[in-house]
């Protein structure tokens, strides 16, 4: 990390003393003509680039030379860190694990269309990034998609992952409160409507222990950080999870039996904030967020028990006002959620805030290309400024854009906006990250990032 060092002179003044009794004069540690030198250090903030597994599988899965070449370019333009996705939505892994299967194929869009990409190489994918990254002086962080266990592909391509291969794990999958009744998501297999990641139930004790062991395996690597992505409830949002395990734990949490389940919590099919809330609605949201909070505590401990030098953190969407739908309170417990969001937050919702159990966090400031500067949610700058308030100084965080999927970014041709995106996010937060390296390569944004980072570094000055 680049450091800019400046020296200033501290001038010491001596007060007038009486000469009548010289033996009482103090012995000063320096004389007026010996100025003390102090140093002010301005430290540049970290700059991270995300490396998604699926989007980059064609380039990296079987080609270590491509990894080395691209990381050299990453270093050259001014990034300080990489974030390597080693557990994509299928739930299989790109590192050595005692519990998870190795990832051997992944669905991806390539020039030939939507296909399965195969991995035939036997070398350790994660270790290759660690070796090549550290050789260049880059910090290497690993990211996993947390509560996922399989993927149903659209267009008849098929499916893959633990939940599809092992029928005994069906009870690990999410149960949703659908309009036509409680439904295990493994029974939703229409690839024209139900495609995507199949999520695991965070309230299932076997799921939790499985994930903790996977994190212990990951922490055995010489990593600089571990980041949890999709450490949340299913994409079905408020409809998730209404399994027997969740019901039992909720009843224990509130100390009473739910006589009319799930209607006392949410009417079947509810997936937006109801205008008339059932009696247990807010307590249910609190309970779900507390489940994720408690898992984060256990996950941090699992990592630190193996290697306490690895930083532990999470990626979350910066849209806090609706993130309760995913069952997550990523703010500081010091932030009074109920006072700011009384429509859905209980008085105790703030206790589920987990920011104080992380070492760093990543906020997806995924605003459109036309909304870089501004205040409030759905501008990049506003997302990051709001994050500062929500996190209450508990943890350092980096905000950043999705330069391939957000509105206005999808077609490329936005190199001129990259320096502004960097400025908006890095100025309002403690760092910068971008999703994803594949878009930097696809749209040839390398020079734009180099320019943006050089402008940021040249702006660092000492305040007199």
N, C-alpha and C positions, 0 to 999 in steps of 0.2 A: 504494500500500500504506500502510495506516495505521501511524503510528509514535507510540508513547507515550514521552515524554521526561521524565525525572526528574533533578533536581539534588541532589547531596549535597555536604557540606563535608568537605574533607580537612584534618585538623588536623595541623599540623607541630610536632613537639617538638624543642627544641634541647638538646643535652647541655651539661653544665657545662664551661666552658673556664677554664684558668688565666689570671689577669690579670697575671702577671709579665712577659709579653712580648706586648703587644697587637699588634705588627706581624705576629705569626704567626697571628692569628685568620683563619679563612676568610671570604671574602666570600659571604654567603648570598644566594641568588637572591630570597628574600622574607623578610619579617620575621614574627615570631609573630602579630602582629595583622593580617596580610594573608592570610586563608585562600585556598587554591587551590580553584577551582570545577571539579569534574569532572562529566561527563555520562554517564549510563547510558541507552542506547537499547534499548527492548524493541520488537522488530519483529514485527508480526502475520504469521502464516503465510499463504501463498497458498491460495485456494479456487477450485477449477476445476469447471466443468460441461462434460460431454461432450455433443456434438451429433452423433449418429449420422446418417449420410446417408440410409439407407433409412427409418428410423423417422420422420424429419422431412421427407421429400421432398415430401409433399403440401402442407405449409405453406410451404416455403422455395424449392423448385426454380424456381418462376415468380413469386415474390412477394417483392420486396426490402423492401416495407413491413412485411411480417411479420417479417423478419429484424431490422429496426431496432426494431420495437416490443418484440420478445421480448428483445433484448439490453439495451434500456433497463430492462426488468424484472429481468434478470440482474444488472445493475449496482446497481439499487435495493435488492435484498435482501441484497447483500453479497459476491457473487462477485467475484474479482479477475481471473480468466482464463476464456477459453473454449477448448475443444478441438474443432475442426471436422474431421469426417471427410470427406476429399475423395477417397478411393479405397475404395469399398465392396467387397463380396465378388466382384462381377462383374469387378473389375479395371480398369474404365474410370474416367476421372477427372473431377473437377469443378474443374479448373484447366487452364491452358494448358501443354501438353506437346509436345515434339518427337517422342516415341515412343509415347505412349498415346492411344487414342481418347477423345473426350469422352463422358461419360455422358449418354445421352439418355432412358433409361428404367430403371426399377427395379421389382422385384416388391415388393409391400407389402400388408399387411392394413389395410384401411380400412373405413369403414361399409358400403360396397358389397360387401365380401368381399375375396378374395385376387385382386389384379389387377395389371396393369402400370400404373405411373404414368409419364407422359411429361413430358419437359422440353422446352419450346418456346422458352424465353427464350434470348437470345444474350448477355446480360451475364455477366461473369465471376463465377461463384458464390463462389469463394474471396475474390476481391478485394472483393466486397460485404461479407463478414464482416470483413475487415481494415478497410475504410473505416468501417463502422458501429461496430465494436468500438473502434478507436483513437479515434474521435470521442468516445466515452464514457469513455475512460481505461482500458478493459479491455485486457489482453494477449491476443494472438491466436496460438494454436498450431494447427498443422495436423497431422492424423493420417492415416496411410495404412494400409490392410490390405496387408501386404507380399507374402508369397509366395502370392498368389492370382491366378487368371487367367480365371475363369469361374464361372458359377453355374447349376446344374440345379435348376429349381423343382419342387416336388411338385404333385400334383393336376392334372397335365397342362397346367400353364401354359406350359411351354416352357423355354428356356435362353437365356443371353446371355453375352457376354464373348469375349475374344480367343481362347481355346482352342476355343470352339465356332465362331467365324467363320473361323478360319485353320487349316486342317488341317495345314499345314506346321509348326505349333507343338506338335503332339501330343508330340513328343520332349521338350518342356519340362515336361510334366506329370509328376506323381509316379507311380512304379511301386511297387506294394505287394507285400509278401510274403504273399499270400493263401493260404488253406488248400489251394486247388487250383492254386497256382503263381503265378509272378510275373505281375502284371497292371497294365497302364497304366490309370490311373483314368478316362481318357477312353473306355475300353471298358466302364465301369460306368455304365450310363445308364438303369437302372430307377428311375423317379421315385417309386416307392413305398418304395425302400430306399437308393438311392444319391444322393439329392438333397442339395444343399448346395454349398458352395464347392469348386471344383476347384483344388487347390494346384499351385504350381510347385515344381520340384526345386531346393533351395538348392545342390546340388553341380554344377549345370549352369552352365558358364561364361557361356553366352549369356544365361541367366536373370539371373545376377548383374550383367552389364554393362547389361542392360535396366533393372534396378531402380536401378542407380547413376545412369544418365542421367535416369531419372524423378525421382530425388531432386535432381539438379542443377537440373532445371527447377523443382521446387518451391522450392528455396532461392533462386531469383531473386525471389521475392515478399518483401515487407516484413513478414516474420513474426517473432514473438518466439520461436517454438520449433517443432520438427518432432519428431513422435512416431511410432515404428514400432509398429504393432499387427500381430498374426499374423506376427511375424518368427520363424517356427518351422516345424517340419515339419507334415505333413498331419494332419488330424483322425483319420486311421487310426492314429495313435500309433506304437507300436513296429513296426508293419508297414511304415512308411515310412522311408526311400526305398531301394529295392533295384535301382535302375537300373544300367545299364552304367557310367555316369559315377561313380556312388557306389562301385561295386565297384572301379573303377580307382583312384580317389582313396584309398579305404580301404587297398588293397594298398600303395600308395605311402606312406601314413601309417605303416603298421606294418612296412614293409620286407619283406614276404613275400607270396607268392601264396596266396590262399584256395582250397585244393583242393576243398573241399566247400561250395560256395556255393549257398544261404545257410545250410545246416544248421550249419556251424561257428560261425555267428553267432547264428542263431535258427531254430528249427523253423518251417516254413510255418504261417501262421495264428496265430503267437504275438502276443498283444496285452496280456499281463499278465506281471509278473515271474515267470520260470520257476523252479520249485523246484530243478531241476537245470540249471545254466547251461552252454551250450556253451562251448568254450574261448575264443572271441573275443568273447563277449557284452559284457563290460565295456569292452573296447577299442572296440567298435562304438559304444556309448553315448558314450564319450569323444570319438570321431571326429565323431559327429553334432554334439555340443555345440561342438566346435572349429570346425566349418564355420560355425555361426551366429556364434560369436565373431569369426571372421575377416571375415565379412560385415559385422558391426557396425563393425569397425575401418575397413573400406573405405567404408561408408556415412557414417560420421562425417566422414572425410576429404573425401568428395564434397560434403557439405553445407558444411563449413568452407572449402573452396577457393572456393566461390561467395560465401559470406557468413559470416565467422567470428564474427559477433555473434549468430547464431541459435543458440539452445540446442538440443542434440540429445539425444533420449532414447527411451525405450521403455515400452510398457505390457506387463505380464505378469500372469498369474494368481499370486496370493500363495501358492498351495499348492505350495511348493517340494518337499515330500517325494515328490510324484508328477510334478513338472514335467519330469523327465528323459524321460518318455514323449513329450514334444513336442520333444525334442532341444535343450533350452535349459538353460544354466546362467547364470542372471541374477545370481548372487551375486558378491561380490568374490573375486578370485583368492586373497585372503588367508584366505578361509574354508575350513577343512579339511573338504571334503565327505565324503571317504572315512572320516574318523574318526566322523562323525555318521550316515552312511548307507552302511555297509559292504556292505549287501546288493546295491547296484547301482552304487556309485561306485568307480572305479579310483583308485589312488594319485595319478594325474595329472589326474583329472577337474577338480580345482580350477583348473587352468591355463586351462580354457575359460570361467571366470567373466569376464563382460564389464562389470560395473558400473563399473569404472574408466575405461571408454571412453564413458561417458555424462555428460551435464550434469544430468539429472534423470530420475527414473523414477516410474512409476505402478504401484502394486500393487493388483490387484483383490481387495479384502477382501470377497469376495462371500458372506458368511455369511448365515444365515437371520435373519429379523426377531426371533427369540427368542434369538439368540446374538450380541448386540452386545458385551457385556463378557465378559472371560474371558482365559485364557491358552492358548497353543498354537494350532495351526491350527484353522480353522473357527469362530473367533469373530473379529469385526472387530478388536477390540483385540489379540487374540493374533496375528492375521495381521501387524499393523503392528509389534508388539513383536518378532516373529520376523524381520521384514524388517530391523529395525535391526541385529540380530545378523548376518544374512546379508550385508548390504551393507558392514559394517565401516567405516562412515564415508567410503566412497569417493565417495558421491554423495547428494544430497538426494533424498528421495522423498515422495510423497503416497499415502496409502491411502484407499480409499473403497468404498462399497457400490454394488450394483446394486439400485435400489429399484423395479424393475419385473419382474424375472425370477427373483430368488432366492426361496427358500422363505419364505412368509409375506408377501412383498411384492406378489405378483402381482395381488391383488384391490383394491389401494389401501386407503384407510382407516387408514393408519399414520402420520398426521401427528405424533402424540404421540411417536413413536420417532425422528423426524428429529434433534432436538437431541442425543439420546443417541448416535446414529450419528456425528454430527459430533464430539462430544466424544471418543468412543472412538478415532476415527481420527486426528484432528488433534493430540491430546495425545501419542499414541504415535509419530507420524511428523512429517515436516517440512511438512505441508500436508494438504489434504483435496480429494478429487474425488468426483463422483457421476456415475453412469451411470443415466439419461440425461435430458436436458431434456424429452423427450417425456413422461416419467412425472411430472415436476414439473407439467407443464401438464395432463396427463390427470387427475391426482388432486388438482390444486390445492394443491400443497405449498409454494407461494411463501411464505406467512406462516410456515410451519414452519421453512423455511430461514432466513428473516430472524431469527426468534427464536433459532435455534441459533447463528447467527453473532454476534448481539448478545451472547448469553451467553458465547460464547468470547472476544470482544473485551473484555468487561467483566471477565473473569477475569485479564487480563494485569496482573501486578503486579511490582514490583521487589523482589528479595530483598535485604534489608538485610545 
